[in-house]
Amino acid sequence: MTSELLQKGIDRLNWAKTHMDVLGEVEKRLIDGGALEGLRIGMALHVEAKTGILALTLQNAGAKVRLASCNPLSTDDSVSLALNEEFGLETYARKGETNEEYYNNLDSVLGIKPQITVDDGGDLIFLLHTKYTELLPDIIGGNEETTTGIIRLKAMEAEGKLKFPVFAVNNAKMKYLFDNRYGTGQSTMEGILVATNLTIAGKRAVVAGYGWCGRGIAMRLNGLGANVCVTEIDPIKAVEARMDGFDVLPMLEAVKTADLIVSVTGCKDIISQEHLEVIKDGCVMCNSGHFDNEISKTALDACSTGKREARGLVDEYLLKNGKKVYLLGEGRLVNLAVGQGHPVEIMDMSFAIQALCAEHVALHHETMKPGVYDVPAELDDLVARLKLKAMGISIDKSTPEQEKYLCSWDEGT
C-alpha cells in the first residue's frame, strides 16, 4: 500500500510540474542567480502537488527547505510521502492532523531555524513572534499568501509587533486576479460537488463576502445555474454584487431560503446562532475562508440535539427546532478539505510570485525594514509575461510616440 501511495504522489507531482511552465522558468532564473543558495526556508502551506513543486523549486535553487501543512485537513498524503521519500524534502504533514500534531509539525519546520518564511494564514509568523522569539534575529523576511494572513500581519504592523519584512503575496495582481477569483471559484465547486453529489442548478446559493474569492465563487455558481445571493458588510462591494446581477441581502434574511451557503470572508461567526434559528431545513453549508470559524461550530453544537456523518466529510446536524443542516469538511476550506485545491495552471502563477519574492528578500533584505510590503510591480509584470509565453500569446507594445503622448499634458499631437 505504501508503494502505491508513493507512486501516486510521484505521479501527481510530475503532473503538476508538467503544467507549471511559469514556475519552471522562474526556477531557471533562481538557479542561475544563486540568491537562495544555502538559505534555510520554512514553509507552512497546503501540502499538495502544486505546493510540492514550489518547495522543490526552492530546494533545486539551493535552499534548505522544510514544509508543514497550514490546515489539518488539506494534506495530500501521497504527495507528503513522495516529497519525503522520493525527493528528500523534509515534509511534516498528514491529512486529519490533531491540533497537537498540527502545531508539532509547525514546530518541526521552525526547528530548521529558517531565514525566510513562506506562510499561508500566518501561523509560522505568529509562532516566531510568540513561542520562538529567539529565532527572530535569523529571519531576513517572509511571504504571506492569504487575505487572512495579511489581516493578521497588518494588525501586528500597526501595533509595532512585526519584526521582519513580509511580502503580501495575496495582494499581487497575478495572484488575486486569478488565484482568488478563478482558482477559488473552480476548486470550491469541485469540493461541494465531490462532497455532496447534488445539483447546483435551480438552488438558492448564498455567497458570504464579495471579495475576489467571493466573486469567483458567485460566478461559478451562476454558471452552473444557481440563483445567487450575496451578503456583504462593505457597501461598495454590495453595489458591485448587485450590478453584477446578484441579489444582495443581510445574512439573517438570506439563510431563510438558502439551499447552499458558502462563506469566504476572512472573519468569524458569519453563520451564528441567530442564523441557525431561522435557517432553511436541509441547507448545506461550507467555507472557503482560511480558518474554520466562519461557520460557528460552537453555535451548531449549541443549537443541535445530535450530529452524525451523512457522507464522507459531510456532517448532519439535527437542530432543536427539528430542521437538519449539513456542514462540509468540518467547516474548513472545502476546496482542500474535500477537493484537490486550485487548478495547477492557476497556482503556477501564484507560486511563481512566491518564489520570486523569496529571491527578492534574499537580495534586498538589508534595505527592508520590518513591515508588510507590496509585491514589486516588476515581478507581477514578469509573471504575466511568462504566462503569456506559456499560453502562446503575443501582445502589442507602445511606440515611442505613444509613450510620449501618454506622458504629456498639453493635448500633444
C-alpha positions as CSV (number, residue, x, y, z in Angstrom):
1,M,0.0,0.0,0.0
2,T,2.9,2.4,0.9
3,S,4.5,1.8,-2.5
4,E,1.2,2.5,-4.3
5,L,0.7,5.7,-2.2
6,L,4.3,6.8,-3.0
7,Q,3.8,6.2,-6.8
8,K,0.5,8.2,-6.6
9,G,2.3,11.1,-5.0
10,I,5.2,11.0,-7.6
11,D,2.7,10.9,-10.4
12,R,0.7,13.9,-9.0
13,L,3.9,15.9,-8.5
14,N,5.1,15.1,-12.1
15,W,1.7,16.0,-13.5
16,A,1.7,19.3,-11.7
17,K,5.3,20.1,-12.8
18,T,4.4,19.4,-16.4
19,H,1.7,22.1,-16.3
20,M,3.7,24.7,-14.3
21,D,5.6,26.4,-17.1
22,V,5.9,29.7,-15.4
23,L,7.4,28.3,-12.2
24,G,9.7,26.3,-14.4
25,E,11.1,29.4,-16.0
26,V,11.4,31.1,-12.6
27,E,13.4,28.0,-11.3
28,K,16.0,28.5,-14.1
29,R,16.3,32.2,-13.0
30,L,16.8,31.2,-9.4
31,I,19.4,28.6,-10.1
32,D,21.3,30.9,-12.4
33,G,21.2,33.8,-9.9
34,G,22.1,31.7,-6.9
35,A,20.4,34.1,-4.4
36,L,18.8,31.2,-2.5
37,E,21.9,29.0,-2.3
38,G,22.4,27.8,1.3
39,L,19.4,29.7,2.7
40,R,17.0,28.0,5.1
41,I,13.3,28.3,4.2
42,G,10.4,27.3,6.4
43,M,7.1,26.8,4.7
44,A,3.5,26.3,6.0
45,L,1.2,25.7,3.1
46,H,-1.4,23.3,2.0
47,V,0.7,20.2,1.3
48,E,-0.5,19.0,-2.1
49,A,1.1,18.7,-5.6
50,K,1.4,22.3,-6.6
51,T,2.8,23.3,-3.3
52,G,5.2,20.5,-3.6
53,I,6.5,21.8,-6.8
54,L,7.1,25.3,-5.2
55,A,9.0,23.6,-2.4
56,L,11.1,21.6,-4.8
57,T,11.8,24.7,-6.9
58,L,13.3,26.4,-3.9
59,Q,15.2,23.3,-3.0
60,N,16.5,22.9,-6.5
61,A,17.7,26.6,-6.3
62,G,19.9,25.6,-3.4
63,A,17.8,26.3,-0.3
64,K,17.3,24.0,2.6
65,V,13.5,23.6,2.9
66,R,11.1,22.2,5.4
67,L,7.4,22.1,4.8
68,A,4.3,21.6,7.0
69,S,0.6,22.0,6.3
70,C,-1.2,25.2,7.2
71,N,-4.5,23.3,7.7
72,P,-5.2,19.9,9.4
73,L,-7.4,18.6,6.5
74,S,-5.6,19.9,3.4
75,T,-2.7,17.5,3.1
76,D,-2.5,15.0,0.2
77,D,-0.8,12.1,2.0
78,S,0.6,10.7,-1.3
79,V,2.4,14.0,-2.0
80,S,3.7,14.3,1.5
81,L,5.1,10.8,1.3
82,A,6.6,11.4,-2.1
83,L,8.3,14.6,-1.1
84,N,9.9,12.9,1.8
85,E,10.8,9.6,0.3
86,E,11.5,10.3,-3.4
87,F,12.6,13.9,-3.4
88,G,14.3,14.3,0.0
89,L,12.3,17.3,1.1
90,E,11.6,17.3,4.8
91,T,7.8,17.4,5.0
92,Y,5.7,17.2,8.2
93,A,2.1,16.7,7.3
94,R,-0.8,14.3,7.1
95,K,-4.5,14.6,6.4
96,G,-6.6,14.7,9.5
97,E,-3.9,16.0,11.9
98,T,-5.0,16.6,15.5
99,N,-4.5,20.1,16.9
100,E,-1.4,18.9,18.8
101,E,0.0,17.2,15.7
102,Y,-0.6,20.4,13.6
103,Y,1.4,22.6,16.0
104,N,4.1,19.9,16.5
105,N,4.6,19.9,12.7
106,L,5.0,23.7,12.6
107,D,7.5,23.3,15.5
108,S,9.4,20.9,13.3
109,V,9.6,23.4,10.5
110,L,10.9,26.1,12.8
111,G,13.4,23.6,14.0
112,I,15.4,24.4,10.9
113,K,15.9,27.9,12.2
114,P,14.6,29.4,9.0
115,Q,15.9,32.6,7.4
116,I,12.8,33.0,5.1
117,T,9.2,32.0,5.9
118,V,6.6,31.1,3.3
119,D,3.2,31.2,5.1
120,D,-0.4,30.6,4.3
121,G,-2.5,32.1,7.1
122,G,0.3,33.5,9.2
123,D,0.8,30.7,11.8
124,L,4.6,30.4,11.3
125,I,5.0,34.1,11.7
126,F,2.7,34.1,14.8
127,L,4.8,31.3,16.4
128,L,8.0,33.2,15.7
129,H,6.7,36.3,17.4
130,T,5.3,34.4,20.5
131,K,6.9,30.9,21.1
132,Y,10.1,31.2,19.2
133,T,11.2,34.8,19.6
134,E,14.9,33.6,19.9
135,L,14.8,32.7,16.2
136,L,13.7,36.2,15.1
137,P,17.3,37.5,14.6
138,D,17.9,34.9,12.0
139,I,14.8,35.9,9.9
140,I,15.5,38.1,6.9
141,G,12.0,38.2,5.6
142,G,8.9,36.2,4.5
143,N,5.9,35.8,2.3
144,E,2.2,35.6,3.2
145,E,-0.2,34.2,0.6
146,T,-3.7,34.8,2.1
147,T,-6.1,37.6,2.8
148,T,-6.5,36.2,6.4
149,G,-2.8,36.1,7.0
150,I,-2.3,39.7,5.7
151,I,-5.1,40.9,8.1
152,R,-3.1,39.4,10.9
153,L,0.2,40.9,9.7
154,K,-1.3,44.4,9.3
155,A,-2.6,44.2,12.8
156,M,0.9,43.2,14.1
157,E,2.5,46.0,12.0
158,A,0.0,48.6,13.3
159,E,1.0,47.7,16.9
160,G,4.7,47.7,16.1
161,K,5.0,44.0,16.8
162,L,6.1,42.7,13.3
163,K,9.8,42.2,13.5
164,F,10.8,41.4,9.9
165,P,9.7,42.4,6.3
166,V,6.9,40.3,4.8
167,F,5.6,40.4,1.2
168,A,1.8,40.5,0.9
169,V,1.8,38.0,-1.9
170,N,-2.0,37.8,-1.9
171,N,-2.1,41.5,-3.0
172,A,-0.1,40.9,-6.2
173,K,-2.3,41.2,-9.2
174,M,-1.0,38.0,-10.7
175,K,-2.2,36.3,-7.5
176,Y,-5.6,37.7,-6.5
177,L,-7.0,38.3,-10.0
178,F,-6.5,34.7,-11.0
179,D,-5.9,32.5,-7.9
180,N,-8.6,34.1,-5.7
181,R,-11.1,34.5,-8.5
182,Y,-10.7,31.6,-10.9
183,G,-8.9,29.3,-8.6
184,T,-11.2,29.6,-5.6
185,G,-14.3,29.6,-7.8
186,Q,-13.4,26.4,-9.6
187,S,-11.9,24.5,-6.6
188,T,-14.8,25.4,-4.3
189,M,-17.3,24.0,-6.8
190,E,-15.2,20.8,-7.0
191,G,-15.2,20.5,-3.2
192,I,-19.0,21.0,-3.0
193,L,-19.8,18.6,-5.8
194,V,-17.4,15.9,-4.6
195,A,-18.8,16.1,-1.1
196,T,-22.5,16.2,-1.9
197,N,-23.1,14.8,-5.4
198,L,-26.0,17.3,-5.6
199,T,-27.3,19.5,-8.4
200,I,-26.4,23.2,-8.3
201,A,-28.8,24.3,-11.0
202,G,-32.0,25.8,-9.5
203,K,-30.7,26.1,-6.0
204,R,-30.7,29.2,-3.9
205,A,-27.0,29.8,-3.2
206,V,-25.7,32.4,-0.8
207,V,-22.1,33.7,-1.0
208,A,-20.9,35.5,2.1
209,G,-18.3,38.0,1.1
210,Y,-17.8,39.6,-2.3
211,G,-14.0,40.0,-2.4
212,W,-12.1,38.4,-5.3
213,C,-12.7,34.9,-3.9
214,G,-16.4,35.6,-3.4
215,R,-16.7,37.0,-6.9
216,G,-15.2,33.8,-8.3
217,I,-17.5,31.5,-6.4
218,A,-20.6,33.6,-7.3
219,M,-19.5,33.5,-10.9
220,R,-19.2,29.7,-11.0
221,L,-22.4,29.1,-9.0
222,N,-24.2,31.3,-11.5
223,G,-22.7,29.5,-14.4
224,L,-24.0,26.2,-13.0
225,G,-27.5,27.6,-12.8
226,A,-27.8,28.6,-9.2
227,N,-29.9,31.6,-8.1
228,V,-27.1,33.5,-6.3
229,C,-27.4,35.9,-3.4
230,V,-24.5,37.8,-1.9
231,T,-24.1,39.1,1.7
232,E,-21.7,41.9,2.5
233,I,-20.7,44.5,5.0
234,D,-18.8,46.7,2.5
235,P,-21.3,49.0,0.7
236,I,-19.1,49.3,-2.4
237,K,-18.8,45.6,-2.8
238,A,-22.5,45.2,-2.2
239,V,-23.2,47.6,-5.1
240,E,-20.7,45.7,-7.3
241,A,-22.5,42.4,-6.5
242,R,-25.9,43.9,-7.4
243,M,-24.7,45.4,-10.6
244,D,-23.1,42.0,-11.5
245,G,-26.6,40.6,-11.4
246,F,-26.8,39.1,-7.9
247,D,-29.3,39.6,-5.1
248,V,-27.9,41.3,-2.0
249,L,-29.4,40.6,1.4
250,P,-28.5,40.6,5.1
251,M,-27.5,37.0,6.1
252,L,-30.4,36.8,8.6
253,E,-32.7,37.1,5.6
254,A,-30.7,35.1,3.1
255,V,-30.5,32.0,5.3
256,K,-34.3,31.6,5.3
257,T,-34.4,30.5,1.7
258,A,-30.8,29.2,1.3
259,D,-30.2,25.7,-0.1
260,L,-26.4,26.3,-0.1
261,I,-24.2,28.7,1.8
262,V,-20.5,29.4,1.1
263,S,-18.6,31.7,3.4
264,V,-15.5,33.4,2.2
265,T,-14.9,36.5,4.3
266,G,-11.8,36.0,6.4
267,C,-13.9,36.8,9.5
268,K,-15.6,34.7,12.2
269,D,-19.2,33.9,13.0
270,I,-20.6,34.6,9.6
271,I,-23.2,31.9,10.4
272,S,-24.0,32.1,14.1
273,Q,-26.8,31.0,16.5
274,E,-29.3,33.7,15.3
275,H,-28.9,32.5,11.7
276,L,-29.3,28.8,12.7
277,E,-32.6,29.6,14.4
278,V,-34.2,30.7,11.1
279,I,-32.1,28.7,8.5
280,K,-33.9,26.7,5.8
281,D,-34.3,23.0,6.5
282,G,-31.8,20.9,4.6
283,C,-29.3,23.8,4.0
284,V,-25.8,22.8,3.0
285,M,-23.1,25.0,4.5
286,C,-19.4,25.2,3.6
287,N,-16.5,27.5,4.0
288,S,-13.7,28.7,1.6
289,G,-12.1,31.1,4.1
290,H,-8.8,30.2,5.7
291,F,-9.9,29.3,9.2
292,D,-12.8,27.1,10.3
293,N,-14.6,29.7,12.4
294,E,-16.7,31.4,9.7
295,I,-19.5,28.9,10.3
296,S,-19.6,28.7,14.1
297,K,-19.3,25.1,15.1
298,T,-19.9,26.2,18.7
299,A,-23.2,27.6,17.7
300,L,-24.1,24.5,15.7
301,D,-23.4,22.3,18.8
302,A,-25.5,24.6,21.0
303,C,-28.4,24.6,18.6
304,S,-28.4,20.9,17.9
305,T,-29.6,17.7,19.6
306,G,-27.4,15.5,17.6
307,K,-24.8,15.1,14.9
308,R,-23.9,12.3,12.5
309,E,-21.8,11.7,9.4
310,A,-24.2,11.7,6.5
311,R,-21.4,11.1,3.9
312,G,-17.7,11.3,4.0
313,L,-16.8,14.8,5.3
314,V,-20.5,15.8,5.4
315,D,-21.8,16.2,8.9
316,E,-25.6,16.3,9.5
317,Y,-26.8,18.4,12.5
318,L,-30.3,17.9,13.8
319,L,-31.4,21.3,15.2
320,K,-33.5,21.7,18.2
321,N,-36.3,23.0,16.0
322,G,-36.4,19.8,14.1
323,K,-34.6,21.1,11.0
324,K,-31.5,19.4,9.6
325,V,-28.4,21.3,8.2
326,Y,-25.2,20.0,6.7
327,L,-21.6,21.1,7.2
328,L,-19.0,20.1,4.6
329,G,-15.3,19.4,5.5
330,E,-15.7,20.3,9.2
331,G,-16.1,23.9,8.2
332,R,-12.6,24.0,6.9
333,L,-11.5,25.1,3.4
334,V,-13.9,23.0,1.3
335,N,-11.7,23.2,-1.8
336,L,-8.9,21.4,0.0
337,A,-10.6,19.5,2.8
338,V,-12.7,17.8,0.2
339,G,-11.4,18.8,-3.2
340,Q,-7.9,18.9,-4.7
341,G,-7.3,22.6,-4.3
342,H,-6.9,25.2,-7.0
343,P,-6.1,24.2,-10.6
344,V,-2.5,23.6,-11.5
345,E,-2.1,26.4,-14.1
346,I,-3.6,28.9,-11.6
347,M,-1.2,28.0,-8.8
348,D,1.7,28.2,-11.3
349,M,1.3,31.9,-11.4
350,S,0.8,32.3,-7.6
351,F,3.8,30.2,-6.7
352,A,6.0,31.9,-9.3
353,I,5.2,35.1,-7.3
354,Q,6.1,33.3,-4.1
355,A,9.5,32.1,-5.5
356,L,10.4,35.5,-6.9
357,C,9.5,37.2,-3.6
358,A,11.8,34.8,-1.8
359,E,14.6,35.7,-4.2
360,H,13.8,39.4,-3.7
361,V,14.1,39.0,0.1
362,A,17.4,37.2,-0.3
363,L,18.8,40.0,-2.4
364,H,17.3,43.1,-0.7
365,H,16.6,42.3,2.9
366,E,19.3,44.6,4.2
367,T,17.4,47.6,2.9
368,M,14.0,46.4,4.0
369,K,12.7,47.5,7.4
370,P,10.1,45.3,9.3
371,G,6.7,45.7,7.8
372,V,4.2,44.4,5.2
373,Y,5.3,45.1,1.6
374,D,3.5,45.0,-1.7
375,V,5.0,42.7,-4.3
376,P,7.2,44.8,-6.7
377,A,5.3,45.7,-9.9
378,E,8.1,44.3,-12.0
379,L,7.7,40.8,-10.5
380,D,3.9,40.9,-11.3
381,D,4.8,42.0,-14.9
382,L,7.4,39.3,-15.2
383,V,5.0,36.6,-14.2
384,A,2.3,37.9,-16.6
385,R,4.8,37.9,-19.5
386,L,5.9,34.4,-18.7
387,K,2.3,33.2,-18.5
388,L,1.5,34.8,-21.9
389,K,4.6,33.0,-23.3
390,A,3.4,29.7,-21.9
391,M,0.0,30.3,-23.4
392,G,1.5,31.1,-26.8
393,I,0.1,34.7,-26.8
394,S,1.8,37.8,-28.1
395,I,0.6,41.4,-27.3
396,D,1.3,44.8,-28.7
397,K,3.9,47.3,-27.5
398,S,3.6,51.1,-27.4
399,T,5.6,53.0,-29.9
400,P,7.9,55.8,-28.6
401,E,5.5,58.4,-29.9
402,Q,2.6,56.7,-28.0
403,E,4.6,56.6,-24.8
404,K,5.4,60.3,-25.2
405,Y,1.7,61.1,-25.8
406,L,0.7,59.2,-22.7
407,C,3.1,61.2,-20.6
408,S,2.2,64.6,-22.0
409,W,-0.3,67.1,-20.5
410,D,-0.9,69.6,-23.3
411,E,-3.0,67.6,-25.8
412,G,0.1,66.9,-27.8
413,T,-0.4,65.5,-31.4
